Amino acid sequence: MSKLLVNRYFWWGVGLSIGALAGYIYYLEVGCASGSCAITSNPWRSSLYGGAMGVLLFDGLHKKDMWRKNN
């Protein structure tokens, strides 16, 4: 694989890990007392959602950084 792909997957992994951890911490600290919240009522959903947001955030930051290097 090219170095660019390895670098991209590395940042996806970092974003997924940090986002999932942040989602779980959000579940623990804020959570949902009534149980009617779709995302924060379950720790798995909260972690999954946080992981997805982390991947999107870190992928966007990585692309922005790559754009600066190429231009």
NULUM-339239 format. One record per atom (N, C-alpha, C): residue number from 1; residue in three letters; chain; atom name; x, y, z. Coordinates in Angstrom, 3 decimals, always signed. Atoms other than C-alpha are relative to their C-alpha. Example, Ala and Ser with C-alpha at 12.3 -4.5 7.8 and 13.67 -1.06 7.14 Angstrom:
@num 1, residuo ALA, cadena A, atomo N, px +0.890, py -1.190, pz +0.000 $
@num 1, residuo ALA, cadena A, atomo CA, px +12.300, py -4.500, pz +7.800 $
@num 1, residuo ALA, cadena A, atomo C, px +0.900, py +1.200, pz +0.000 $
@num 2, residuo SER, cadena A, atomo N, px -0.820, py -1.190, pz -0.060 $
@num 2, residuo SER, cadena A, atomo CA, px +13.670, py -1.060, pz +7.140 $
@num 2, residuo SER, cadena A, atomo C, px -0.770, py +1.090, pz +0.730 $
! end
This chain:
@num 1, residuo MET, cadena A, atomo N, px +0.838, py -1.189, pz +0.000 $
@num 1, residuo MET, cadena A, atomo CA, px +0.000, py +0.000, pz +0.000 $
@num 1, residuo MET, cadena A, atomo C, px +0.877, py +1.244, pz +0.000 $
@num 2, residuo SER, cadena A, atomo N, px -0.758, py -1.230, pz +0.035 $
@num 2, residuo SER, cadena A, atomo CA, px +1.099, py +3.496, pz -0.590 $
@num 2, residuo SER, cadena A, atomo C, px +0.025, py +0.652, pz +1.379 $
@num 3, residuo LYS, cadena A, atomo N, px -0.153, py -0.681, pz -1.286 $
@num 3, residuo LYS, cadena A, atomo CA, px +2.234, py +5.683, pz +2.251 $
@num 3, residuo LYS, cadena A, atomo C, px -1.216, py +0.878, pz +0.304 $
@num 4, residuo LEU, cadena A, atomo N, px +1.172, py -0.850, pz -0.190 $
@num 4, residuo LEU, cadena A, atomo CA, px -0.764, py +7.968, pz +1.709 $
@num 4, residuo LEU, cadena A, atomo C, px -1.172, py -0.791, pz +0.594 $
@num 5, residuo LEU, cadena A, atomo N, px +1.093, py +0.818, pz -0.525 $
@num 5, residuo LEU, cadena A, atomo CA, px -3.248, py +5.139, pz +2.324 $
@num 5, residuo LEU, cadena A, atomo C, px +0.265, py -0.430, pz +1.436 $
@num 6, residuo VAL, cadena A, atomo N, px -0.339, py +0.394, pz -1.365 $
@num 6, residuo VAL, cadena A, atomo CA, px -1.413, py +3.930, pz +5.416 $
@num 6, residuo VAL, cadena A, atomo C, px -0.197, py +1.176, pz +0.941 $
@num 7, residuo ASN, cadena A, atomo N, px +0.163, py -1.202, pz -0.809 $
@num 7, residuo ASN, cadena A, atomo CA, px -1.355, py +7.485, pz +6.746 $
@num 7, residuo ASN, cadena A, atomo C, px -1.475, py +0.309, pz +0.213 $
@num 8, residuo ARG, cadena A, atomo N, px +1.434, py -0.286, pz -0.106 $
@num 8, residuo ARG, cadena A, atomo CA, px -5.075, py +7.911, pz +6.026 $
@num 8, residuo ARG, cadena A, atomo C, px -0.671, py -0.972, pz +0.975 $
@num 9, residuo TYR, cadena A, atomo N, px +0.594, py +0.988, pz -0.901 $
@num 9, residuo TYR, cadena A, atomo CA, px -6.046, py +4.668, pz +7.772 $
@num 9, residuo TYR, cadena A, atomo C, px +0.475, py +0.184, pz +1.434 $
@num 10, residuo PHE, cadena A, atomo N, px -0.496, py -0.296, pz -1.335 $
@num 10, residuo PHE, cadena A, atomo CA, px -3.854, py +5.602, pz +10.712 $
@num 10, residuo PHE, cadena A, atomo C, px -0.854, py +1.081, pz +0.646 $
@num 11, residuo TRP, cadena A, atomo N, px +0.799, py -1.092, pz -0.556 $
@num 11, residuo TRP, cadena A, atomo CA, px -5.779, py +8.848, pz +11.178 $
@num 11, residuo TRP, cadena A, atomo C, px -1.447, py -0.402, pz +0.203 $
@num 12, residuo TRP, cadena A, atomo N, px +1.348, py +0.530, pz -0.230 $
@num 12, residuo TRP, cadena A, atomo CA, px -9.099, py +7.021, pz +10.762 $
@num 12, residuo TRP, cadena A, atomo C, px -0.030, py -0.765, pz +1.311 $
@num 13, residuo GLY, cadena A, atomo N, px -0.072, py +0.767, pz -1.246 $
@num 13, residuo GLY, cadena A, atomo CA, px -8.024, py +4.687, pz +13.568 $
@num 13, residuo GLY, cadena A, atomo C, px +0.097, py +0.893, pz +1.220 $
@num 14, residuo VAL, cadena A, atomo N, px -0.120, py -0.958, pz -1.105 $
@num 14, residuo VAL, cadena A, atomo CA, px -7.001, py +7.585, pz +15.780 $
@num 14, residuo VAL, cadena A, atomo C, px -1.334, py +0.682, pz +0.243 $
@num 15, residuo GLY, cadena A, atomo N, px +1.298, py -0.665, pz -0.139 $
@num 15, residuo GLY, cadena A, atomo CA, px -10.288, py +9.377, pz +15.107 $
@num 15, residuo GLY, cadena A, atomo C, px -1.061, py -0.925, pz +0.565 $
@num 16, residuo LEU, cadena A, atomo N, px +0.957, py +0.978, pz -0.507 $
@num 16, residuo LEU, cadena A, atomo CA, px -12.305, py +6.222, pz +15.723 $
@num 16, residuo LEU, cadena A, atomo C, px +0.212, py -0.259, pz +1.486 $
@num 17, residuo SER, cadena A, atomo N, px -0.308, py +0.281, pz -1.406 $
@num 17, residuo SER, cadena A, atomo CA, px -10.535, py +5.522, pz +19.013 $
@num 17, residuo SER, cadena A, atomo C, px -0.365, py +1.169, pz +0.908 $
@num 18, residuo ILE, cadena A, atomo N, px +0.282, py -1.183, pz -0.820 $
@num 18, residuo ILE, cadena A, atomo CA, px -10.765, py +9.055, pz +20.361 $
@num 18, residuo ILE, cadena A, atomo C, px -1.496, py +0.290, pz +0.029 $
@num 19, residuo GLY, cadena A, atomo N, px +1.436, py -0.255, pz +0.061 $
@num 19, residuo GLY, cadena A, atomo CA, px -14.353, py +9.481, pz +19.173 $
@num 19, residuo GLY, cadena A, atomo C, px -0.809, py -1.004, pz +0.806 $
@num 20, residuo ALA, cadena A, atomo N, px +0.716, py +1.017, pz -0.776 $
@num 20, residuo ALA, cadena A, atomo CA, px -15.501, py +6.178, pz +20.685 $
@num 20, residuo ALA, cadena A, atomo C, px +0.191, py +0.224, pz +1.489 $
@num 21, residuo LEU, cadena A, atomo N, px -0.262, py -0.294, pz -1.409 $
@num 21, residuo LEU, cadena A, atomo CA, px -13.844, py +7.041, pz +23.971 $
@num 21, residuo LEU, cadena A, atomo C, px -0.794, py +1.222, pz +0.454 $
@num 22, residuo ALA, cadena A, atomo N, px +0.762, py -1.202, pz -0.338 $
@num 22, residuo ALA, cadena A, atomo CA, px -15.427, py +10.495, pz +23.933 $
@num 22, residuo ALA, cadena A, atomo C, px -1.505, py -0.302, pz +0.079 $
@num 23, residuo GLY, cadena A, atomo N, px +1.404, py +0.384, pz -0.043 $
@num 23, residuo GLY, cadena A, atomo CA, px -18.832, py +8.967, pz +23.146 $
@num 23, residuo GLY, cadena A, atomo C, px -0.351, py -0.767, pz +1.260 $
@num 24, residuo TYR, cadena A, atomo N, px +0.248, py +0.766, pz -1.218 $
@num 24, residuo TYR, cadena A, atomo CA, px -18.539, py +6.549, pz +26.053 $
@num 24, residuo TYR, cadena A, atomo C, px +0.060, py +0.901, pz +1.233 $
@num 25, residuo ILE, cadena A, atomo N, px -0.093, py -0.941, pz -1.121 $
@num 25, residuo ILE, cadena A, atomo CA, px -17.426, py +9.300, pz +28.430 $
@num 25, residuo ILE, cadena A, atomo C, px -1.245, py +0.890, pz +0.036 $
@num 26, residuo TYR, cadena A, atomo N, px +1.227, py -0.790, pz +0.057 $
@num 26, residuo TYR, cadena A, atomo CA, px -20.387, py +11.384, pz +27.251 $
@num 26, residuo TYR, cadena A, atomo C, px -1.171, py -0.798, pz +0.571 $
@num 27, residuo TYR, cadena A, atomo N, px +1.049, py +0.860, pz -0.550 $
@num 27, residuo TYR, cadena A, atomo CA, px -22.666, py +8.427, pz +28.025 $
@num 27, residuo TYR, cadena A, atomo C, px +0.089, py -0.068, pz +1.519 $
@num 28, residuo LEU, cadena A, atomo N, px -0.174, py +0.111, pz -1.450 $
@num 28, residuo LEU, cadena A, atomo CA, px -21.189, py +8.116, pz +31.524 $
@num 28, residuo LEU, cadena A, atomo C, px -0.323, py +1.303, pz +0.732 $
@num 29, residuo GLU, cadena A, atomo N, px +0.147, py -1.287, pz -0.681 $
@num 29, residuo GLU, cadena A, atomo CA, px -21.203, py +11.820, pz +32.375 $
@num 29, residuo GLU, cadena A, atomo C, px -1.372, py +0.642, pz -0.213 $
@num 30, residuo VAL, cadena A, atomo N, px +1.266, py -0.669, pz +0.314 $
@num 30, residuo VAL, cadena A, atomo CA, px -24.350, py +13.095, pz +30.624 $
@num 30, residuo VAL, cadena A, atomo C, px -1.123, py -1.023, pz -0.086 $
@num 31, residuo GLY, cadena A, atomo N, px +0.964, py +1.092, pz +0.135 $
@num 31, residuo GLY, cadena A, atomo CA, px -26.253, py +10.014, pz +29.505 $
@num 31, residuo GLY, cadena A, atomo C, px -1.419, py +0.462, pz -0.265 $
@num 32, residuo CYS, cadena A, atomo N, px +1.410, py -0.291, pz +0.206 $
@num 32, residuo CYS, cadena A, atomo CA, px -30.019, py +9.917, pz +29.409 $
@num 32, residuo CYS, cadena A, atomo C, px -0.768, py -0.629, pz +1.153 $
@num 33, residuo ALA, cadena A, atomo N, px +0.676, py +0.501, pz -1.198 $
@num 33, residuo ALA, cadena A, atomo CA, px -32.007, py +9.594, pz +32.618 $
@num 33, residuo ALA, cadena A, atomo C, px -1.311, py -0.718, pz -0.332 $
@num 34, residuo SER, cadena A, atomo N, px +1.315, py +0.577, pz +0.298 $
@num 34, residuo SER, cadena A, atomo CA, px -35.358, py +8.788, pz +31.000 $
@num 34, residuo SER, cadena A, atomo C, px +0.095, py -1.255, pz -0.870 $
@num 35, residuo GLY, cadena A, atomo N, px -0.146, py +1.153, pz +0.887 $
@num 35, residuo GLY, cadena A, atomo CA, px -34.024, py +6.210, pz +28.527 $
@num 35, residuo GLY, cadena A, atomo C, px -0.632, py +0.185, pz -1.367 $
@num 36, residuo SER, cadena A, atomo N, px +0.655, py -0.232, pz +1.284 $
@num 36, residuo SER, cadena A, atomo CA, px -35.861, py +7.798, pz +25.611 $
@num 36, residuo SER, cadena A, atomo C, px +0.927, py +0.627, pz -1.041 $
@num 37, residuo CYS, cadena A, atomo N, px -0.962, py -0.588, pz +0.933 $
@num 37, residuo CYS, cadena A, atomo CA, px -32.757, py +9.328, pz +24.011 $
@num 37, residuo CYS, cadena A, atomo C, px +0.536, py -1.101, pz -0.917 $
@num 38, residuo ALA, cadena A, atomo N, px -0.375, py +1.038, pz +0.961 $
@num 38, residuo ALA, cadena A, atomo CA, px -31.870, py +7.427, pz +20.856 $
@num 38, residuo ALA, cadena A, atomo C, px +1.483, py -0.355, pz +0.062 $
@num 39, residuo ILE, cadena A, atomo N, px -1.437, py +0.260, pz +0.050 $
@num 39, residuo ILE, cadena A, atomo CA, px -28.093, py +7.769, pz +21.046 $
@num 39, residuo ILE, cadena A, atomo C, px +0.589, py -0.186, pz +1.385 $
@num 40, residuo THR, cadena A, atomo N, px -0.690, py +0.007, pz -1.291 $
@num 40, residuo THR, cadena A, atomo CA, px -27.130, py +8.432, pz +24.653 $
@num 40, residuo THR, cadena A, atomo C, px -0.599, py -0.948, pz +1.030 $
@num 41, residuo SER, cadena A, atomo N, px +0.579, py +0.925, pz -0.974 $
@num 41, residuo SER, cadena A, atomo CA, px -29.364, py +5.822, pz +26.317 $
@num 41, residuo SER, cadena A, atomo C, px +0.733, py -1.338, pz +0.032 $
@num 42, residuo ASN, cadena A, atomo N, px -0.711, py +1.260, pz +0.097 $
@num 42, residuo ASN, cadena A, atomo CA, px -27.066, py +2.966, pz +25.270 $
@num 42, residuo ASN, cadena A, atomo C, px +1.494, py +0.291, pz -0.184 $
@num 43, residuo PRO, cadena A, atomo N, px -1.429, py -0.305, pz +0.144 $
@num 43, residuo PRO, cadena A, atomo CA, px -23.248, py +2.954, pz +25.738 $
@num 43, residuo PRO, cadena A, atomo C, px +0.573, py -0.446, pz -1.344 $
@num 44, residuo TRP, cadena A, atomo N, px -0.497, py +0.448, pz +1.309 $
@num 44, residuo TRP, cadena A, atomo CA, px -22.710, py +0.995, pz +22.504 $
@num 44, residuo TRP, cadena A, atomo C, px -0.345, py +1.001, pz -1.099 $
@num 45, residuo ARG, cadena A, atomo N, px +0.402, py -0.990, pz +1.012 $
@num 45, residuo ARG, cadena A, atomo CA, px -24.676, py +3.473, pz +20.414 $
@num 45, residuo ARG, cadena A, atomo C, px +0.761, py +1.307, pz +0.170 $
@num 46, residuo SER, cadena A, atomo N, px -0.724, py -1.235, pz -0.269 $
@num 46, residuo SER, cadena A, atomo CA, px -23.015, py +6.413, pz +22.085 $
@num 46, residuo SER, cadena A, atomo C, px +1.451, py -0.104, pz -0.466 $
@num 47, residuo SER, cadena A, atomo N, px -1.380, py +0.213, pz +0.439 $
@num 47, residuo SER, cadena A, atomo CA, px -19.558, py +4.962, pz +21.437 $
@num 47, residuo SER, cadena A, atomo C, px +0.092, py -0.089, pz -1.518 $
@num 48, residuo LEU, cadena A, atomo N, px +0.014, py +0.122, pz +1.458 $
@num 48, residuo LEU, cadena A, atomo CA, px -20.429, py +4.065, pz +17.843 $
@num 48, residuo LEU, cadena A, atomo C, px -0.175, py +1.366, pz -0.659 $
@num 49, residuo TYR, cadena A, atomo N, px +0.231, py -1.341, pz +0.543 $
@num 49, residuo TYR, cadena A, atomo CA, px -21.763, py +7.553, pz +17.152 $
@num 49, residuo TYR, cadena A, atomo C, px +1.237, py +0.886, pz +0.194 $
@num 50, residuo GLY, cadena A, atomo N, px -1.212, py -0.774, pz -0.254 $
@num 50, residuo GLY, cadena A, atomo CA, px -18.716, py +9.149, pz +18.784 $
@num 50, residuo GLY, cadena A, atomo C, px +1.141, py -0.423, pz -0.905 $
@num 51, residuo GLY, cadena A, atomo N, px -1.037, py +0.498, pz +0.903 $
@num 51, residuo GLY, cadena A, atomo CA, px -16.407, py +6.921, pz +16.747 $
@num 51, residuo GLY, cadena A, atomo C, px -0.191, py +0.498, pz -1.425 $
@num 52, residuo ALA, cadena A, atomo N, px +0.302, py -0.495, pz +1.349 $
@num 52, residuo ALA, cadena A, atomo CA, px -18.143, py +7.890, pz +13.518 $
@num 52, residuo ALA, cadena A, atomo C, px +0.323, py +1.495, pz -0.117 $
@num 53, residuo MET, cadena A, atomo N, px -0.306, py -1.434, pz +0.022 $
@num 53, residuo MET, cadena A, atomo CA, px -17.873, py +11.581, pz +14.392 $
@num 53, residuo MET, cadena A, atomo C, px +1.513, py +0.236, pz +0.049 $
@num 54, residuo GLY, cadena A, atomo N, px -1.457, py -0.114, pz -0.067 $
@num 54, residuo GLY, cadena A, atomo CA, px -14.195, py +11.100, pz +15.265 $
@num 54, residuo GLY, cadena A, atomo C, px +0.659, py -0.285, pz -1.339 $
@num 55, residuo VAL, cadena A, atomo N, px -0.549, py +0.312, pz +1.326 $
@num 55, residuo VAL, cadena A, atomo CA, px -13.478, py +9.467, pz +11.901 $
@num 55, residuo VAL, cadena A, atomo C, px -0.249, py +1.156, pz -0.962 $
@num 56, residuo LEU, cadena A, atomo N, px +0.309, py -1.125, pz +0.895 $
@num 56, residuo LEU, cadena A, atomo CA, px -15.241, py +12.286, pz +10.056 $
@num 56, residuo LEU, cadena A, atomo C, px +0.860, py +1.218, pz +0.321 $
@num 57, residuo LEU, cadena A, atomo N, px -0.795, py -1.153, pz -0.402 $
@num 57, residuo LEU, cadena A, atomo CA, px -13.408, py +14.948, pz +12.054 $
@num 57, residuo LEU, cadena A, atomo C, px +1.461, py -0.176, pz -0.385 $
@num 58, residuo PHE, cadena A, atomo N, px -1.415, py +0.203, pz +0.277 $
@num 58, residuo PHE, cadena A, atomo CA, px -9.951, py +13.432, pz +11.735 $
@num 58, residuo PHE, cadena A, atomo C, px +0.267, py -0.160, pz -1.490 $
@num 59, residuo ASP, cadena A, atomo N, px -0.174, py +0.101, pz +1.446 $
@num 59, residuo ASP, cadena A, atomo CA, px -10.448, py +12.598, pz +8.052 $
@num 59, residuo ASP, cadena A, atomo C, px -0.031, py +1.388, pz -0.630 $
@num 60, residuo GLY, cadena A, atomo N, px +0.053, py -1.368, pz +0.512 $
@num 60, residuo GLY, cadena A, atomo CA, px -11.426, py +16.207, pz +7.386 $
@num 60, residuo GLY, cadena A, atomo C, px +1.256, py +0.780, pz +0.323 $
@num 61, residuo LEU, cadena A, atomo N, px -1.241, py -0.681, pz -0.369 $
@num 61, residuo LEU, cadena A, atomo CA, px -8.400, py +17.495, pz +9.273 $
@num 61, residuo LEU, cadena A, atomo C, px +1.171, py -0.517, pz -0.817 $
@num 62, residuo HIS, cadena A, atomo N, px -1.079, py +0.596, pz +0.790 $
@num 62, residuo HIS, cadena A, atomo CA, px -6.134, py +15.072, pz +7.403 $
@num 62, residuo HIS, cadena A, atomo C, px -0.049, py +0.511, pz -1.440 $
@num 63, residuo LYS, cadena A, atomo N, px +0.125, py -0.490, pz +1.375 $
@num 63, residuo LYS, cadena A, atomo CA, px -7.499, py +16.144, pz +4.015 $
@num 63, residuo LYS, cadena A, atomo C, px +0.408, py +1.462, pz -0.092 $
@num 64, residuo LYS, cadena A, atomo N, px -0.379, py -1.414, pz -0.014 $
@num 64, residuo LYS, cadena A, atomo CA, px -7.053, py +19.798, pz +4.942 $
@num 64, residuo LYS, cadena A, atomo C, px +1.518, py +0.135, pz +0.036 $
@num 65, residuo ASP, cadena A, atomo N, px -1.457, py -0.016, pz -0.109 $
@num 65, residuo ASP, cadena A, atomo CA, px -3.433, py +19.111, pz +5.897 $
@num 65, residuo ASP, cadena A, atomo C, px +0.639, py -0.436, pz -1.323 $
@num 66, residuo MET, cadena A, atomo N, px -0.537, py +0.476, pz +1.279 $
@num 66, residuo MET, cadena A, atomo CA, px -2.805, py +17.169, pz +2.641 $
@num 66, residuo MET, cadena A, atomo C, px -0.176, py +1.067, pz -1.083 $
@num 67, residuo TRP, cadena A, atomo N, px +0.236, py -1.037, pz +0.984 $
@num 67, residuo TRP, cadena A, atomo CA, px -4.329, py +20.011, pz +0.626 $
@num 67, residuo TRP, cadena A, atomo C, px +1.046, py +1.102, pz +0.126 $
@num 68, residuo ARG, cadena A, atomo N, px -1.018, py -1.027, pz -0.221 $
@num 68, residuo ARG, cadena A, atomo CA, px -1.907, py +22.492, pz +2.223 $
@num 68, residuo ARG, cadena A, atomo C, px +1.358, py -0.426, pz -0.536 $
@num 69, residuo LYS, cadena A, atomo N, px -1.299, py +0.495, pz +0.454 $
@num 69, residuo LYS, cadena A, atomo CA, px +1.092, py +20.291, pz +1.393 $
@num 69, residuo LYS, cadena A, atomo C, px +0.090, py -0.015, pz -1.521 $
@num 70, residuo ASN, cadena A, atomo N, px -0.020, py +0.103, pz +1.456 $
@num 70, residuo ASN, cadena A, atomo CA, px +0.083, py +19.911, pz -2.257 $
@num 70, residuo ASN, cadena A, atomo C, px -0.090, py +1.352, pz -0.677 $
@num 71, residuo ASN, cadena A, atomo N, px +0.141, py -1.321, pz +0.642 $
@num 71, residuo ASN, cadena A, atomo CA, px -0.615, py +23.600, pz -2.899 $
@num 71, residuo ASN, cadena A, atomo C, px +0.943, py +1.002, pz +0.584 $
! end
